[in-house]
Amino acid sequence: LLPHPAGCGHFVQFIELYADERFLARADIGAGRASPRVCLRVVLHRPAAELRAYGNCNLHGVWIGRKSIAVRAK
């Protein structure tokens, strides 16, 4: 994992987490935080096959990370 620039003109604005198409959480980051990381604890009550994290750089747009998961209905 490479540190992301964190100056006044180039930084990660936010990170959002989704389970399939369902929005779960958002962490606003902003300038001054190199290599931002977010730890979120979520409970999924509906089936889901994938978690997606979107990180938005103010200069380069959205970067996406994906992880397959197996959440089944009870």
DSSP file (Angstrom, degrees, kcal/mol; ACC not computed):
  #  RESIDUE AA STRUCTURE BP1 BP2  ACC     N-H-->O    O-->H-N    N-H-->O    O-->H-N    TCO  KAPPA ALPHA  PHI   PSI    X-CA   Y-CA   Z-CA
    1    1 A L              0   0    0      0, 0.0     0, 0.0     0, 0.0     0, 0.0   0.000 360.0 360.0 360.0 121.0    0.0    0.0    0.0
    2    2 A L        -     0   0    0      1,-0.1     2,-0.1     0, 0.0    33,-0.1  -0.705 360.0-107.9 -91.4 141.6    1.5    3.3   -1.1
    3    3 A P        -     0   0    0      0, 0.0    31,-0.1     0, 0.0    -1,-0.1  -0.421  32.2-130.4 -64.5 140.8    0.9    6.5    0.9
    4    4 A H        -     0   0    0     29,-0.1    31,-0.7    -2,-0.1     8,-0.1  -0.736  30.2 -98.5 -90.3 140.8   -1.4    8.9   -0.9
    5    5 A P        -     0   0    0      0, 0.0     7,-0.3     0, 0.0    28,-0.1  -0.235  35.1-168.5 -54.0 147.5   -0.3   12.5   -1.2
    6    6 A A        +     0   0    0      5,-0.2    26,-0.7    26,-0.1     5,-0.2  -0.264  34.0 128.5-138.8  49.7   -1.9   14.7    1.4
    7    7 A G  S    S-     0   0    0      3,-1.6     3,-0.5    24,-0.1    25,-0.2  -0.316  75.3 -91.7 -95.0-176.4   -1.2   18.3    0.5
    8    8 A C  S    S+     0   0    0      1,-0.2     3,-0.1    23,-0.1    23,-0.1   0.807 125.9  36.9 -65.4 -29.0   -3.6   21.2    0.1
    9    9 A G  S    S+     0   0    0      1,-0.2     2,-0.3    50,-0.0    -1,-0.2   0.451 120.3  40.9-105.5  -0.3   -4.1   20.5   -3.6
   10   10 A H  S    S+     0   0    0     -3,-0.5    -3,-1.6    48,-0.1     2,-0.3  -0.866  74.1 118.9-152.8 110.9   -4.0   16.6   -3.7
   11   11 A F        -     0   0    0     -2,-0.3    47,-2.5    -5,-0.2     2,-0.5  -0.985  63.0 -86.7-163.8 165.3   -5.7   14.4   -1.2
   12   12 A V  E     -A   57   0A   0     18,-0.3    18,-1.5    21,-0.3    45,-0.3  -0.747  33.7-169.3 -82.0 124.2   -8.3   11.7   -0.5
   13   13 A Q  E     -     0   0A   0     43,-3.6    16,-2.8    -2,-0.5     2,-0.3   0.896  59.8 -21.5 -83.2 -43.4  -11.7   13.4    0.1
   14   14 A F  E     -AB  56  28A   0     42,-0.7    42,-2.5    14,-0.3     2,-0.4  -0.985  46.4-138.0-160.2 164.2  -13.7   10.4    1.4
   15   15 A I  E     -AB  55  27A   0     12,-2.2    12,-2.8    -2,-0.3     2,-0.4  -0.999  21.8-167.6-129.0 129.2  -14.1    6.7    1.5
   16   16 A E  E     -AB  54  26A   0     38,-2.5    38,-2.7    -2,-0.4     2,-0.4  -0.911   7.2-150.1-117.7 146.8  -17.5    5.0    1.1
   17   17 A L  E     -AB  53  25A   0      8,-2.7     7,-3.0    -2,-0.4     8,-1.4  -0.954  15.2-179.6-119.2 134.2  -18.4    1.4    1.8
   18   18 A Y  E     -AB  52  23A   0     34,-2.6    34,-2.6    -2,-0.4     2,-0.6  -0.962  24.2-148.1-129.4 146.6  -21.2   -0.6    0.0
   19   19 A A  E >  S-AB  51  22A   0      3,-2.4     3,-2.6    -2,-0.3     2,-0.3  -0.974  81.1 -48.5-109.7 112.6  -22.5   -4.1    0.3
   20   20 A D  T 3  S-     0   0    0     30,-2.9    32,-0.1    -2,-0.6    28,-0.1  -0.472 125.5 -24.1  52.8-119.1  -23.6   -4.9   -3.2
   21   21 A E  T 3  S+     0   0    0     -2,-0.3     2,-0.5    -3,-0.1    -1,-0.3   0.429 115.3 106.4 -97.8   0.7  -25.6   -1.8   -4.1
   22   22 A R  E <   -B   19   0A   0     -3,-2.6    -3,-2.4     1,-0.0     2,-0.2  -0.705  69.2-130.5 -88.9 124.7  -26.5   -0.8   -0.5
   23   23 A F  E     +B   18   0A   0     -2,-0.5    -5,-0.2    -5,-0.2     3,-0.1  -0.523  31.2 170.6 -68.5 133.0  -24.7    2.2    1.0
   24   24 A L  E     -     0   0A   0     -7,-3.0     2,-0.3     1,-0.4    -6,-0.2   0.766  53.2 -21.0-111.5 -46.5  -23.3    1.3    4.4
   25   25 A A  E     -B   17   0A   0     -8,-1.4    -8,-2.7     2,-0.0    -1,-0.4  -0.992  43.7-148.5-163.9 160.9  -21.0    4.1    5.6
   26   26 A R  E     -B   16   0A   0     -2,-0.3     2,-0.5   -10,-0.2   -10,-0.2  -0.998   5.1-164.5-140.2 136.4  -18.9    7.1    4.6
   27   27 A A  E     -B   15   0A   0    -12,-2.8   -12,-2.2    -2,-0.3     2,-0.4  -0.982  15.2-145.6-120.1 118.8  -15.7    8.5    6.2
   28   28 A D  E     +B   14   0A   0     -2,-0.5   -14,-0.3   -14,-0.2   -15,-0.1  -0.705  23.5 171.8 -83.1 132.4  -14.7   12.1    5.2
   29   29 A I        +     0   0    0    -16,-2.8   -16,-0.2    -2,-0.4   -15,-0.2   0.842   9.0 176.4-107.4 -72.5  -10.9   12.4    5.1
   30   30 A G    >   -     0   0    0    -18,-1.5     3,-0.7     3,-0.1   -18,-0.3  -0.186  42.2 -29.9  87.6 178.0   -9.7   15.7    3.7
   31   31 A A  T 3  S+     0   0    0      1,-0.2   -24,-0.1   -20,-0.1   -23,-0.1  -0.234 113.1  41.1 -68.3 153.3   -6.2   17.2    3.2
   32   32 A G  T 3  S+     0   0    0    -26,-0.7     2,-0.6   -25,-0.2    -1,-0.2   0.474  82.0 105.5  92.9   2.9   -3.4   16.5    5.6
   33   33 A R    <   -     0   0    0     -3,-0.7   -21,-0.3   -26,-0.1     2,-0.2  -0.860  53.4-159.8-120.2  97.6   -3.8   12.7    6.1
   34   34 A A  S    S+     0   0    0     -2,-0.6   -28,-0.1     1,-0.2   -23,-0.0  -0.487  75.5   4.7 -72.6 143.0   -1.3   10.6    4.2
   35   35 A S  S    S-     0   0    0    -31,-0.7    -1,-0.2    -2,-0.2   -29,-0.0   0.922  89.0-153.0  50.4  56.8   -2.3    7.0    3.6
   36   36 A P        -     0   0    0      0, 0.0     2,-0.4     0, 0.0    -1,-0.1  -0.318  15.3-174.0 -64.1 139.4   -5.8    7.3    5.1
   37   37 A R        -     0   0    0      2,-0.0     2,-0.4   -22,-0.0   -22,-0.0  -0.980   7.9-162.2-133.1 146.5   -7.3    4.2    6.6
   38   38 A V        -     0   0    0     -2,-0.4     2,-0.5     2,-0.0   -11,-0.0  -0.993   4.7-158.3-130.6 135.3  -10.8    3.6    7.9
   39   39 A C        +     0   0    0     -2,-0.4     2,-0.4     2,-0.0    -2,-0.0  -0.967  18.3 176.7-114.5 119.0  -12.0    0.8   10.1
   40   40 A L        -     0   0    0     -2,-0.5     2,-0.6   -15,-0.0    -2,-0.0  -0.972  19.2-155.5-124.6 135.9  -15.7    0.2   10.0
   41   41 A R        +     0   0    0     -2,-0.4     2,-0.3     2,-0.0    -2,-0.0  -0.954  24.5 175.1-109.5 121.3  -17.7   -2.5   11.8
   42   42 A V        -     0   0    0     -2,-0.6     2,-0.5     2,-0.0    -2,-0.0  -0.914  25.6-148.3-127.1 152.5  -20.9   -3.4   10.1
   43   43 A V        -     0   0    0     -2,-0.3     2,-0.6     0, 0.0    -2,-0.0  -0.988  15.7-153.1-118.2 122.4  -23.7   -5.9   10.6
   44   44 A L        +     0   0    0     -2,-0.5     4,-0.1     1,-0.1    -2,-0.0  -0.862  16.1 179.0-101.0 121.3  -25.4   -7.1    7.4
   45   45 A H        +     0   0    0     -2,-0.6    29,-0.2     2,-0.1    -1,-0.1   0.448  67.6  56.2 -98.6  -3.3  -29.0   -8.3    7.9
   46   46 A R  S    S-     0   0    0     27,-0.1    26,-0.0     1,-0.0    27,-0.0  -0.913  99.2 -84.4-126.2 155.9  -29.6   -9.1    4.2
   47   47 A P        +     0   0    0      0, 0.0     2,-0.3     0, 0.0    25,-0.2  -0.220  50.0 175.4 -56.7 145.7  -27.7  -11.3    1.8
   48   48 A A  E     - C   0  71A   0     23,-1.3    23,-2.1    -4,-0.1     3,-0.1  -0.987  26.3-170.5-152.0 148.6  -24.7   -9.8    0.1
   49   49 A A  E    S+     0   0A   0     -2,-0.3    20,-2.2     1,-0.3     2,-0.3   0.562  72.1  29.2-114.2 -15.4  -22.0  -11.0   -2.3
   50   50 A E  E     - C   0  68A   0     18,-0.3   -30,-2.9    21,-0.0     2,-0.4  -0.993  54.1-150.7-152.5 138.6  -19.5   -8.2   -2.4
   51   51 A L  E     -AC  19  67A   0     16,-2.9    16,-2.3    -2,-0.3     2,-0.4  -0.909  22.1-168.5-101.5 137.9  -18.1   -5.3   -0.3
   52   52 A R  E     -AC  18  66A   0    -34,-2.6   -34,-2.6    -2,-0.4     2,-0.5  -0.994   8.7-163.1-129.1 133.7  -16.9   -2.3   -2.3
   53   53 A A  E     -AC  17  65A   0     12,-2.6    12,-2.6    -2,-0.4     2,-0.5  -0.968   6.5-160.6-114.2 129.4  -14.9    0.6   -0.9
   54   54 A Y  E     -AC  16  64A   0    -38,-2.7   -38,-2.5    -2,-0.5     2,-0.5  -0.946   4.3-169.5-109.9 122.4  -14.7    3.8   -3.0
   55   55 A G  E     -AC  15  63A   0      8,-2.8     8,-2.8    -2,-0.5     2,-0.6  -0.956  10.7-151.5-110.0 127.9  -11.9    6.3   -2.3
   56   56 A N  E     -AC  14  62A   0    -42,-2.5   -43,-3.6    -2,-0.5   -42,-0.7  -0.882   5.6-163.3-108.1 116.6  -12.2    9.6   -3.9
   57   57 A C  E  >  -AC  12  61A   0      4,-3.0     4,-1.8    -2,-0.6   -45,-0.2  -0.789  21.9-134.8 -90.6 134.7   -9.1   11.6   -4.8
   58   58 A N  T  4 S+     0   0    0    -47,-2.5    -1,-0.1    -2,-0.4   -46,-0.1   0.731 103.5  31.6 -65.6 -20.0   -9.7   15.3   -5.5
   59   59 A L  T  4 S+     0   0    0    -48,-0.3    -1,-0.2     2,-0.1   -47,-0.1   0.786 128.3  33.0-102.0 -36.5   -7.5   15.1   -8.6
   60   60 A H  T  4 S-     0   0    0      1,-0.3    -2,-0.2     3,-0.0     2,-0.1   0.408  96.2-136.1-108.5   1.5   -7.8   11.6   -9.9
   61   61 A G  E  <  -C   57   0A   0     -4,-1.8    -4,-3.0     2,-0.0    -1,-0.3  -0.433  53.0  -2.9  82.8-153.3  -11.4   10.7   -9.1
   62   62 A V  E     -C   56   0A   0     -6,-0.2     2,-0.4    -2,-0.1    -6,-0.2  -0.587  50.2-168.0 -89.2 135.3  -12.8    7.5   -7.7
   63   63 A W  E     -C   55   0A   0     -8,-2.8    -8,-2.8    -2,-0.3     2,-0.4  -0.951  14.8-150.1-115.7 141.0  -10.7    4.4   -6.9
   64   64 A I  E     -C   54   0A   0     -2,-0.4     2,-0.4   -10,-0.2   -10,-0.2  -0.929  12.9-170.3-120.9 134.9  -12.6    1.1   -6.1
   65   65 A G  E     -C   53   0A   0    -12,-2.6   -12,-2.6    -2,-0.4     2,-0.4  -0.979  13.7-165.1-117.9 137.0  -11.6   -1.8   -3.9
   66   66 A R  E     -C   52   0A   0     -2,-0.4     2,-0.3   -14,-0.2   -14,-0.2  -0.927  12.3-179.7-125.0 146.1  -13.7   -5.0   -4.1
   67   67 A K  E     -C   51   0A   0    -16,-2.3   -16,-2.9    -2,-0.4     2,-0.2  -0.945  24.7-132.4-143.9 121.4  -13.9   -8.0   -1.8
   68   68 A S  E     +C   50   0A   0     -2,-0.3   -18,-0.3   -18,-0.2     2,-0.3  -0.506  32.7 175.7 -70.2 139.2  -16.2  -11.0   -2.4
   69   69 A I  E     -     0   0A   0    -20,-2.2     2,-0.4    -2,-0.2    -2,-0.0  -0.871  28.9-133.2-136.7 169.7  -18.2  -12.1    0.7
   70   70 A A  E     +     0   0A   0     -2,-0.3     2,-0.6     2,-0.0   -21,-0.2  -0.825  30.4 163.6-131.6  94.3  -20.8  -14.6    1.6
   71   71 A V  E     -C   48   0A   0    -23,-2.1   -23,-1.3    -2,-0.4     2,-0.3  -0.959  18.2-169.1-110.0 119.5  -23.7  -13.3    3.6
   72   72 A R        -     0   0    0     -2,-0.6     2,-0.1   -25,-0.2    -2,-0.0  -0.760  26.7-101.4-110.1 153.6  -26.7  -15.6    3.6
   73   73 A A              0   0    0     -2,-0.3   -27,-0.1     1,-0.1    -1,-0.1  -0.435 360.0 360.0 -68.8 145.7  -30.3  -15.0    4.7
   74   74 A K              0   0    0    -29,-0.2    -1,-0.1    -2,-0.1   -28,-0.0   0.448 360.0 360.0 -81.5 360.0  -31.2  -16.6    8.1
